[in-house]
Amino acid sequence: MRAILPPFLLILTLSLIASAPVAHGSDRTILIETPMSPPAWAVLERELIRANTAACEEFFAQYFDERGYLMCVERWGGNDGPDDAIENVANWPILHALGAPDSILRMYKKAWEGHLRQYSEAKTVEVPFARDGMFYKEFHTMMDWMHIAEELRVFNLQGLSDPDDVSFEHRVRRFAGFYMNEDPGAPNYDPKHRIIRSMFTGSRGPLMRKATGLDWAGDPIEVENRFDPGHGERNYAEMVAHFKDYNDTVGDHPQNMGATTLAANAYMLTGEDKYRSWLLEYVDAWLERMQSNGGIIPTNIGLDGVIGGEAGGRWYGGVYGWGFSVIVPQTGQLAHRPRIGRGLIGFGNAYLLTGDRRYIDGWTKMIGLVNSNARVIDGKKMYPRMHGDEGWYGFQETPWAVGALDCWYFTCDEADRRRVTSDPWVRFLQGENPTYPEQALSADFETIRGRVAGMRDDTTTPDTRLADDPMKFNPATVDTLRQLMLAGIDPGRGAAPLHCRLRYFDPDRRRAGVPEDIAALVDTMTDDRVAVTLVNVNQTRSHEVIVQCGAYAEHQCVDVEIGDRRFHVGSPTFLIHLAPGAGERLVIRTRRYANQPRLAFPW
């Protein structure tokens, strides 16, 4: 079973210059024929997709070999490891799903397959759980979910463009199964207490002892005069020292909710209810803990299911907890390193499957609770970031706003919008920043140009290159395109699914993304409406495009308004025919989260 709901496409009729519908065999089409000279934003969008593609092709040729292996020194660890290798093609799945050529899909799939083989072959000498391969069953043997998620950034979005790949389905099922106790060698989940049993988990199960600096940093390696580690370490001793306090990893932590994206993908691909049930069971447990802890999400859950159970009763304890402040070895300075925000991924996944606002309302309430502990320090109102034995600390001038933009996207509430009023994209959607599209798109060309220049000036060789070294040159620049074309938020390094209000498909080429020559600009987003201008910049050729409400057809289109005309839809998808050089603004009325999400294409 591939689709949760039978794929369907409702096709309507509209002629914007004539009174009679235009028939196409037995189908009828929304026909847009109103001439529109290509706006500046439309020309910039099309050219930005082309520039991204050319730069990505050059990047891939420079850093990947014919097998799809990244040409670097393979290492294990939180400083540099398998996750960094595949992150070199991060954002490429979204680029293709927007409409970039199929070369982008082929390259990132080749990199994905290559890195699975590369790091299954790569072995540690001293790190105990990777001596037989850093990957086992094509998955991290045992690592924390900050790094596992980064390794899944590409895979978790492959279904946007290629859901029918057989190996993709096998892996989706297998990976989700690691966290549903379907693999006896990976007992990561305790169903009695509804916990993932450790921060270190994977295809070989959970790490049920204190983690060491070696576990995190990987085997000894020559550093000076050879490598330039991303954390700034000058030698291997400093690499281990970076992680010397990263010990208390037993028990559950909010960042483990990143595992719910595996179950979400499996549910959207197969429609099997077991994946949905597990996801909601686990996220519900976290919501209950959050509520019983005064509305603040705890950062350690003991093996007995008790808050703070593996951290001396401290709800704020553990690695990456609210109280996790460590010394940077090369500078001696104190660094605050909580990892709270990844928990919102789980709540967002539950919201995607249910449309139940309580999953998001808990987080928005927490933002207010954290900021309610503000103090006046040296005459300035300051807001906390951390909580330890002495209470709240780590005060800064700006309010704590982790996940605030995502929350506003989910709720569309005015109270949540006020937390992100300085965001230029949000201001544009509110009609306050009309030049944003052209300015942001133009800036993205500068980003690509700078990264390509850096890549061409890179003098590292495969034996002096760590896996994360090329990442700063990855030219895929999609944030503005994702916002303007899809009204979508960033899946980020936590490997969340794509949350967006609109997606597009090319019915002629039977693929995801807008057809060539088509540009889209979403200028309004409210709880029940989204407005998009579609334009065909080609003056001699017509195009058809399928518009889908939601990344996974989770939203239902009620009707479409074009000018003074309204057309009933009653479907998550509809078809538009754009005549040469034509364009119009569509106001789409929706019921959000009315449908169970699916990865199936709309045909």
C-alpha positions as CSV (number, residue, x, y, z in Angstrom):
1,M,0.0,0.0,0.0
2,R,1.6,3.2,-1.1
3,A,-1.0,5.9,-0.5
4,I,-2.9,6.7,2.6
5,L,-5.7,8.1,0.5
6,P,-6.3,7.2,-3.1
7,P,-4.3,9.7,-5.3
8,F,-6.7,12.0,-7.0
9,L,-6.7,15.3,-8.8
10,L,-9.7,17.6,-9.1
11,I,-9.7,19.5,-12.4
12,L,-11.7,22.7,-12.8
13,T,-12.4,25.1,-15.6
14,L,-11.7,28.8,-15.9
15,S,-11.1,31.1,-18.9
16,L,-10.0,34.5,-17.8
17,I,-10.6,36.2,-21.1
18,A,-13.5,34.2,-22.5
19,S,-16.8,33.1,-21.2
20,A,-16.9,29.4,-22.4
21,P,-14.9,26.7,-20.6
22,V,-12.1,25.1,-22.5
23,A,-12.4,21.3,-22.8
24,H,-9.4,19.0,-22.9
25,G,-10.8,15.6,-23.7
26,S,-12.8,14.5,-20.7
27,D,-10.9,16.8,-18.3
28,R,-11.4,20.4,-17.5
29,T,-8.6,22.8,-16.5
30,I,-8.2,26.1,-14.7
31,L,-7.0,28.1,-17.7
32,I,-5.0,31.3,-17.0
33,E,-4.5,33.4,-20.1
34,T,-4.1,36.9,-18.7
35,P,-0.9,38.4,-20.0
36,M,1.7,39.2,-17.3
37,S,5.1,40.6,-18.2
38,P,7.5,38.6,-16.1
39,P,8.0,40.4,-12.7
40,A,11.5,40.9,-11.5
41,W,11.0,38.3,-8.7
42,A,9.9,35.7,-11.3
43,V,13.0,36.2,-13.5
44,L,15.2,36.0,-10.4
45,E,13.6,32.8,-9.2
46,R,14.2,31.0,-12.5
47,E,17.7,32.2,-12.8
48,L,18.5,31.3,-9.1
49,I,17.4,27.8,-9.7
50,R,19.6,27.6,-12.8
51,A,22.6,29.1,-10.8
52,N,22.1,26.7,-7.9
53,T,22.1,23.8,-10.3
54,A,25.3,24.8,-12.1
55,A,27.1,25.5,-8.9
56,C,26.0,22.1,-7.3
57,E,27.2,20.2,-10.4
58,E,30.7,21.8,-10.0
59,F,30.7,21.2,-6.3
60,F,29.9,17.5,-6.7
61,A,32.5,17.0,-9.4
62,Q,35.2,18.5,-7.1
63,Y,34.5,16.7,-3.8
64,F,32.8,13.4,-4.7
65,D,34.3,10.5,-6.7
66,E,32.7,8.2,-9.2
67,R,31.3,6.0,-6.5
68,G,29.6,8.8,-4.7
69,Y,32.3,8.7,-1.9
70,L,33.3,12.1,-0.3
71,M,37.0,12.5,-0.9
72,C,38.1,13.0,2.6
73,V,39.6,11.3,5.7
74,E,36.8,9.2,7.2
75,R,36.4,9.7,10.9
76,W,33.9,8.8,13.6
77,G,32.6,11.4,16.1
78,G,30.7,14.5,17.0
79,N,33.5,16.7,15.7
80,D,33.6,15.2,12.3
81,G,31.9,12.0,11.1
82,P,29.5,10.3,8.8
83,D,26.8,12.9,9.4
84,D,29.1,15.7,8.0
85,A,29.8,13.7,4.9
86,I,26.2,13.7,3.7
87,E,25.5,17.2,5.0
88,N,27.7,18.4,2.1
89,V,24.6,17.9,-0.1
90,A,22.1,19.3,2.4
91,N,19.3,21.4,0.9
92,W,19.7,19.6,-2.5
93,P,16.4,17.6,-1.9
94,I,14.5,20.8,-1.5
95,L,16.2,22.4,-4.5
96,H,15.0,19.5,-6.7
97,A,11.5,19.5,-5.1
98,L,11.3,23.2,-6.1
99,G,11.9,22.3,-9.7
100,A,15.7,22.1,-10.3
101,P,16.8,19.6,-13.0
102,D,16.9,15.8,-12.3
103,S,20.7,16.0,-12.2
104,I,20.3,17.4,-8.6
105,L,18.3,14.3,-7.6
106,R,20.8,11.9,-9.3
107,M,23.8,13.5,-7.5
108,Y,22.4,13.6,-4.0
109,K,21.1,10.1,-4.3
110,K,24.6,9.0,-5.5
111,A,26.1,10.8,-2.5
112,W,23.7,9.1,-0.2
113,E,24.4,5.6,-1.5
114,G,28.1,6.3,-1.6
115,H,28.3,7.5,2.0
116,L,26.4,4.5,3.2
117,R,29.0,2.2,1.6
118,Q,31.9,4.5,2.6
119,Y,31.1,4.6,6.3
120,S,30.0,1.0,6.5
121,E,33.5,0.2,5.3
122,A,35.1,2.7,7.6
123,K,36.0,1.3,11.1
124,T,37.3,2.7,14.3
125,V,40.3,1.2,16.2
126,E,39.6,2.5,19.8
127,V,35.9,3.6,19.8
128,P,34.3,0.3,20.8
129,F,30.9,0.5,19.0
130,A,32.2,1.4,15.6
131,R,35.0,-1.2,15.3
132,D,33.1,-3.3,12.8
133,G,31.9,-0.3,10.8
134,M,30.6,3.2,11.6
135,F,27.3,2.2,10.0
136,Y,25.5,-1.0,10.6
137,K,22.4,-1.9,8.6
138,E,23.0,1.4,6.8
139,F,22.5,3.5,10.0
140,H,24.7,5.0,12.7
141,T,25.7,2.2,15.1
142,M,25.3,4.4,18.2
143,M,25.3,8.2,18.3
144,D,23.3,11.1,19.7
145,W,20.3,12.4,17.8
146,M,21.9,15.8,17.2
147,H,24.3,14.0,14.8
148,I,22.0,11.2,13.6
149,A,19.5,13.9,12.6
150,E,22.2,15.8,10.6
151,E,23.1,12.5,8.8
152,L,19.4,12.1,7.9
153,R,18.8,15.6,6.5
154,V,19.0,14.4,2.9
155,F,17.3,11.0,3.4
156,N,14.3,12.3,5.3
157,L,13.4,14.6,2.4
158,Q,14.0,12.1,-0.5
159,G,10.3,11.2,-0.5
160,L,9.5,14.7,-1.7
161,S,10.9,13.8,-5.1
162,D,11.4,10.0,-5.2
163,P,8.9,8.2,-2.9
164,D,8.7,5.1,-5.2
165,D,12.4,4.1,-4.9
166,V,12.3,0.6,-3.5
167,S,15.4,1.0,-1.4
168,F,14.0,4.1,0.1
169,E,10.9,2.2,1.3
170,H,13.1,-0.6,2.7
171,R,15.2,1.9,4.6
172,V,12.3,4.0,5.8
173,R,10.8,0.8,7.4
174,R,14.1,-0.4,8.8
175,F,15.1,2.9,10.3
176,A,11.8,3.5,11.9
177,G,11.9,-0.1,13.2
178,F,15.1,0.7,15.2
179,Y,13.0,2.9,17.5
180,M,9.9,0.6,17.6
181,N,11.9,-2.4,18.9
182,E,11.3,-4.3,15.6
183,D,15.0,-5.1,15.5
184,P,16.0,-7.3,18.4
185,G,19.6,-6.0,18.1
186,A,18.4,-2.4,18.7
187,P,16.2,-2.2,21.8
188,N,16.3,1.6,21.9
189,Y,12.7,2.1,23.1
190,D,11.1,1.2,26.4
191,P,7.3,1.0,25.7
192,K,6.5,0.7,29.4
193,H,7.9,4.1,30.3
194,R,7.6,5.5,26.8
195,I,11.2,6.6,26.6
196,I,14.2,6.2,24.3
197,R,16.6,4.7,26.7
198,S,19.7,6.8,26.0
199,M,20.9,9.8,24.1
200,F,23.3,7.4,22.3
201,T,21.2,5.1,20.1
202,G,21.3,3.5,16.7
203,S,21.3,0.2,14.8
204,R,23.2,-1.5,17.6
205,G,20.9,-0.3,20.3
206,P,21.4,2.2,23.2
207,L,24.6,3.1,25.1
208,M,23.8,2.2,28.7
209,R,26.9,3.6,30.4
210,K,28.4,7.1,30.7
211,A,29.8,8.3,27.5
212,T,33.5,9.2,27.3
213,G,35.4,11.8,25.4
214,L,36.7,9.1,23.1
215,D,33.1,8.0,22.3
216,W,32.4,11.5,21.1
217,A,35.7,12.5,19.6
218,G,36.7,9.4,17.7
219,D,40.1,7.7,17.4
220,P,43.4,9.6,17.8
221,I,44.4,11.6,14.8
222,E,47.2,13.9,13.6
223,V,45.8,17.5,13.7
224,E,48.6,20.1,13.6
225,N,49.7,21.1,10.2
226,R,47.2,18.8,8.6
227,F,43.6,19.6,9.6
228,D,41.6,22.5,10.7
229,P,38.9,21.1,12.9
230,G,35.5,22.9,12.9
231,H,35.5,23.5,16.7
232,G,38.9,25.2,16.5
233,E,40.9,22.5,18.3
234,R,44.7,22.6,17.7
235,N,45.4,19.0,18.6
236,Y,43.7,15.7,19.3
237,A,43.9,16.3,23.1
238,E,41.7,19.4,22.7
239,M,39.3,17.4,20.5
240,V,38.8,14.9,23.4
241,A,38.7,17.7,26.0
242,H,35.9,19.4,24.0
243,F,33.7,16.4,25.0
244,K,35.2,15.7,28.5
245,D,31.9,16.7,30.2
246,Y,29.6,15.0,27.7
247,N,29.1,12.0,30.0
248,D,25.5,11.8,31.3
249,T,23.8,10.4,28.3
250,V,21.7,7.6,29.8
251,G,18.0,8.3,29.8
252,D,15.8,10.3,27.4
253,H,16.3,13.9,26.1
254,P,14.0,16.1,23.9
255,Q,16.4,15.8,21.0
256,N,15.5,12.1,20.7
257,M,12.2,13.3,19.3
258,G,14.0,13.6,16.1
259,A,13.4,9.9,15.7
260,T,9.7,10.6,15.2
261,T,10.5,11.8,11.6
262,L,11.5,8.3,10.8
263,A,8.0,7.1,11.9
264,A,6.3,10.0,10.1
265,N,8.0,9.1,6.8
266,A,7.1,5.4,7.2
267,Y,3.5,6.3,7.9
268,M,3.2,8.8,5.0
269,L,4.8,6.2,2.7
270,T,3.0,3.1,3.7
271,G,-0.2,4.2,5.5
272,E,0.4,1.6,8.2
273,D,-1.1,2.8,11.5
274,K,1.6,1.3,13.7
275,Y,4.0,4.1,12.7
276,R,1.4,6.8,13.6
277,S,0.5,5.1,16.8
278,W,4.1,4.9,18.0
279,L,4.8,8.5,17.0
280,L,1.9,9.8,19.0
281,E,2.5,7.5,22.0
282,Y,6.1,8.9,22.3
283,V,5.3,12.5,21.7
284,D,2.3,12.4,24.1
285,A,4.6,11.1,26.8
286,W,6.9,14.2,26.3
287,L,3.9,16.5,26.3
288,E,2.7,15.0,29.6
289,R,6.2,15.4,31.1
290,M,6.3,19.0,30.0
291,Q,3.0,19.7,31.6
292,S,3.9,18.0,34.9
293,N,7.2,20.0,35.0
294,G,5.3,23.3,35.1
295,G,5.2,23.8,31.3
296,I,9.0,23.6,30.8
297,I,10.3,20.6,28.9
298,P,12.7,18.6,31.0
299,T,16.1,17.5,29.6
300,N,16.5,14.2,31.4
301,I,14.1,11.3,31.9
302,G,15.3,8.4,33.9
303,L,15.1,4.8,32.9
304,D,12.2,4.5,35.3
305,G,10.4,7.2,33.4
306,V,10.9,9.8,36.2
307,I,11.9,13.3,35.3
308,G,15.6,13.9,36.2
309,G,15.9,10.2,37.1
310,E,19.5,9.8,35.6
311,A,20.6,13.3,36.6
312,G,20.2,13.3,40.4
313,G,16.6,14.4,40.2
314,R,17.5,17.5,38.2
315,W,14.9,18.1,35.4
316,Y,17.4,20.4,33.8
317,G,20.3,17.9,33.9
318,G,22.2,15.8,31.5
319,V,24.2,16.4,28.3
320,Y,22.6,19.2,26.2
321,G,20.3,19.9,29.1
322,W,19.0,23.3,30.4
323,G,22.0,23.4,32.7
324,F,24.7,22.1,30.3
325,S,27.5,24.7,30.4
326,V,31.0,23.6,29.7
327,I,34.5,25.0,29.3
328,V,36.0,25.4,25.8
329,P,39.5,23.8,26.1
330,Q,41.3,26.1,23.7
331,T,40.0,29.3,25.2
332,G,39.1,28.5,28.8
333,Q,35.7,30.3,28.3
334,L,32.4,29.0,29.4
335,A,30.0,27.9,26.7
336,H,26.3,27.2,27.1
337,R,25.1,24.3,25.0
338,P,21.5,23.3,25.6
339,R,19.8,21.4,22.8
340,I,16.1,22.1,23.5
341,G,14.8,23.1,20.1
342,R,15.0,19.7,18.5
343,G,12.1,18.7,20.7
344,L,9.8,20.9,18.6
345,I,10.4,18.5,15.7
346,G,8.4,15.8,17.5
347,F,5.6,18.1,18.4
348,G,5.5,19.4,14.8
349,N,5.3,15.8,13.5
350,A,2.4,15.0,15.8
351,Y,0.6,18.2,14.7
352,L,1.2,17.2,11.0
353,L,-0.6,13.9,11.7
354,T,-3.4,15.2,13.9
355,G,-3.9,18.9,13.5
356,D,-4.2,19.0,17.3
357,R,-3.1,22.4,18.5
358,R,-2.1,21.2,22.0
359,Y,1.2,19.9,20.5
360,I,2.2,23.4,19.5
361,D,0.4,25.4,22.3
362,G,2.7,23.7,24.8
363,W,5.8,25.0,23.1
364,T,4.4,28.6,22.7
365,K,3.4,28.6,26.4
366,M,6.9,27.5,27.3
367,I,8.4,30.4,25.4
368,G,6.3,32.8,27.5
369,L,7.3,30.9,30.7
370,V,11.0,31.1,30.1
371,N,10.8,34.8,29.3
372,S,8.7,35.4,32.4
373,N,11.9,34.9,34.4
374,A,13.5,38.0,32.9
375,R,15.4,40.3,35.2
376,V,16.7,43.8,35.1
377,I,20.5,43.7,35.1
378,D,22.5,46.9,35.0
379,G,19.4,48.8,34.0
380,K,18.5,46.4,31.1
381,K,15.8,43.8,30.9
382,M,17.5,40.5,30.3
383,Y,16.1,37.1,29.5
384,P,17.5,33.7,30.5
385,R,18.7,30.9,28.3
386,M,19.8,28.3,30.9
387,H,18.6,26.8,34.2
388,G,20.9,25.2,36.9
389,D,21.1,24.5,40.6
390,E,20.9,28.2,41.4
391,G,17.9,28.8,39.0
392,W,17.8,30.6,35.7
393,Y,21.0,32.0,34.2
394,G,22.7,32.8,30.9
395,F,20.8,36.1,30.5
396,Q,20.7,38.1,27.2
397,E,19.0,41.2,26.0
398,T,16.7,39.5,23.6
399,P,13.8,37.2,24.6
400,W,14.3,33.4,24.4
401,A,12.6,32.5,21.1
402,V,13.7,29.0,20.2
403,G,11.2,27.7,17.7
404,A,9.2,30.9,17.6
405,L,9.1,31.2,13.8
406,D,8.0,27.5,13.5
407,C,5.2,28.1,16.1
408,W,3.9,31.0,14.2
409,Y,3.9,29.0,11.0
410,F,1.9,26.2,12.7
411,T,-0.6,28.4,14.5
412,C,-0.9,31.6,12.4
413,D,-1.9,33.3,15.6
414,E,-1.2,37.0,16.2
415,A,0.3,36.3,19.6
416,D,2.9,34.0,18.0
417,R,3.5,36.5,15.1
418,R,4.5,39.2,17.5
419,R,7.5,37.1,18.6
420,V,8.9,37.2,15.0
421,T,7.9,40.7,13.8
422,S,11.5,41.5,12.9
423,D,11.7,38.6,10.5
424,P,11.9,40.1,7.0
425,W,9.9,37.2,5.5
426,V,7.1,37.5,8.1
427,R,7.0,41.3,7.5
428,F,6.6,40.6,3.7
429,L,3.7,38.3,4.3
430,Q,2.1,41.0,6.5
431,G,2.4,43.5,3.6
432,E,5.2,45.5,5.4
433,N,8.2,44.7,3.3
434,P,7.3,44.7,-0.4
435,T,10.8,44.7,-1.7
436,Y,11.8,41.6,0.2
437,P,11.5,39.1,-2.7
438,E,13.9,41.0,-5.0
439,Q,16.3,41.9,-2.2
440,A,16.5,38.4,-0.8
441,L,16.7,36.6,-4.1
442,S,19.5,39.0,-5.3
443,A,21.4,38.3,-2.1
444,D,21.3,34.6,-2.7
445,F,23.2,35.1,-6.0
446,E,26.0,36.7,-3.9
447,T,26.0,33.7,-1.6
448,I,26.3,31.2,-4.4
449,R,29.1,33.3,-6.0
450,G,31.0,33.5,-2.8
451,R,30.8,29.7,-2.1
452,V,31.9,28.8,-5.6
453,A,34.8,31.2,-5.3
454,G,35.8,29.6,-2.0
455,M,35.5,26.1,-3.5
456,R,37.7,27.1,-6.4
457,D,40.3,28.5,-4.0
458,D,40.2,25.4,-1.7
459,T,43.7,23.8,-1.7
460,T,42.9,20.9,0.6
461,T,43.5,17.4,-0.7
462,P,41.6,14.2,0.2
463,D,44.2,13.3,2.8
464,T,44.1,16.7,4.5
465,R,40.3,17.2,4.3
466,L,37.8,16.3,7.0
467,A,34.3,15.5,6.0
468,D,32.9,18.8,7.2
469,D,35.5,21.0,5.4
470,P,33.6,21.3,2.1
471,M,30.3,22.1,3.9
472,K,31.0,25.8,3.9
473,F,31.1,25.7,0.1
474,N,27.9,23.8,-0.4
475,P,26.2,26.2,-2.9
476,A,22.6,25.0,-2.5
477,T,20.9,28.2,-1.5
478,V,17.2,27.5,-1.1
479,D,15.9,29.5,1.9
480,T,14.4,32.3,0.0
481,L,13.0,30.1,-2.7
482,R,11.4,27.9,-0.1
483,Q,9.8,30.8,1.6
484,L,8.6,32.6,-1.5
485,M,7.4,29.7,-3.6
486,L,6.2,27.3,-0.9
487,A,5.5,29.4,2.2
488,G,7.7,26.8,3.9
489,I,9.9,26.8,7.0
490,D,13.4,25.4,7.2
491,P,13.6,21.6,8.1
492,G,16.9,22.5,9.6
493,R,19.7,20.3,10.8
494,G,17.3,18.4,12.9
495,A,16.1,16.6,9.8
496,A,12.4,17.6,10.2
497,P,10.0,17.0,7.4
498,L,9.1,19.9,5.1
499,H,6.3,22.0,6.5
500,C,4.9,24.3,3.8
501,R,1.6,25.6,2.6
502,L,2.0,24.8,-1.1
503,R,3.9,22.4,-3.3
504,Y,3.9,22.0,-7.1
505,F,4.2,19.1,-9.6
506,D,4.9,18.9,-13.3
507,P,2.3,16.6,-14.8
508,D,4.0,16.5,-18.2
509,R,7.3,15.3,-16.8
510,R,5.7,13.3,-14.0
511,R,7.9,14.8,-11.3
512,A,7.9,17.1,-8.3
513,G,8.5,20.8,-8.7
514,V,7.3,23.6,-10.9
515,P,7.8,23.1,-14.7
516,E,10.6,25.0,-16.3
517,D,9.6,28.6,-16.9
518,I,7.1,28.8,-14.1
519,A,7.6,31.0,-11.1
520,A,5.5,31.3,-7.9
521,L,5.3,34.0,-5.2
522,V,3.3,33.5,-2.0
523,D,2.5,36.9,-0.6
524,T,-0.2,36.1,2.0
525,M,-0.5,33.3,4.6
526,T,-3.2,33.1,7.2
527,D,-4.9,30.3,9.1
528,D,-7.3,29.6,6.3
529,R,-5.9,31.4,3.2
530,V,-2.8,31.5,1.2
531,A,-2.3,33.7,-1.9
532,V,0.1,32.9,-4.7
533,T,1.0,34.5,-8.0
534,L,1.8,32.0,-10.7
535,V,3.5,33.3,-13.9
536,N,4.8,31.6,-17.0
537,V,7.9,33.5,-18.1
538,N,8.0,31.7,-21.4
539,Q,6.3,33.8,-24.1
540,T,5.9,31.1,-26.7
541,R,5.1,27.9,-24.7
542,S,2.2,27.0,-22.4
543,H,2.7,24.9,-19.2
544,E,0.5,23.0,-16.8
545,V,1.3,22.8,-13.1
546,I,-0.4,20.9,-10.2
547,V,-0.8,22.9,-7.1
548,Q,-0.9,20.9,-3.8
549,C,-1.9,22.3,-0.4
550,G,0.8,21.2,2.0
551,A,4.1,19.3,1.5
552,Y,2.2,16.0,1.9
553,A,-1.3,17.0,0.8
554,E,-2.2,17.5,4.5
555,H,-4.2,20.6,3.8
556,Q,-7.6,20.6,2.0
557,C,-8.3,23.3,-0.7
558,V,-11.8,24.5,-0.3
559,D,-11.9,26.9,-3.2
560,V,-9.8,29.2,-5.4
561,E,-10.5,32.9,-6.1
562,I,-9.1,34.6,-9.1
563,G,-10.2,38.1,-9.4
564,D,-14.0,38.2,-8.7
565,R,-14.4,34.5,-9.6
566,R,-14.5,31.6,-7.1
567,F,-14.1,27.9,-8.0
568,H,-15.0,25.1,-5.6
569,V,-12.2,22.5,-5.3
570,G,-12.7,20.2,-2.3
571,S,-9.4,18.4,-2.8
572,P,-5.7,18.9,-1.7
573,T,-4.7,19.4,-5.3
574,F,-5.8,21.2,-8.5
575,L,-4.5,21.8,-12.0
576,I,-3.6,25.1,-13.6
577,H,-2.9,25.7,-17.3
578,L,-0.8,28.8,-18.0
579,A,-0.8,30.2,-21.5
580,P,2.4,31.6,-22.9
581,G,3.4,34.7,-20.9
582,A,0.3,34.4,-18.6
583,G,0.0,34.9,-14.9
584,E,-2.5,35.5,-12.2
585,R,-2.8,35.8,-8.4
586,L,-4.8,33.0,-6.8
587,V,-6.3,33.2,-3.3
588,I,-6.6,29.6,-2.0
589,R,-8.9,28.9,0.9
590,T,-7.9,25.9,2.9
591,R,-8.7,23.7,5.9
592,R,-5.3,23.0,7.3
593,Y,-4.4,19.5,8.5
594,A,-7.7,18.1,7.3
595,N,-6.1,15.2,5.5
596,Q,-3.7,12.5,6.6
597,P,-0.3,13.3,5.1
598,R,1.0,11.1,2.3
599,L,4.1,10.9,0.1
600,A,2.3,9.7,-3.0
601,F,2.3,12.0,-6.0
602,P,-1.1,13.4,-7.1
603,W,-1.7,11.1,-10.0
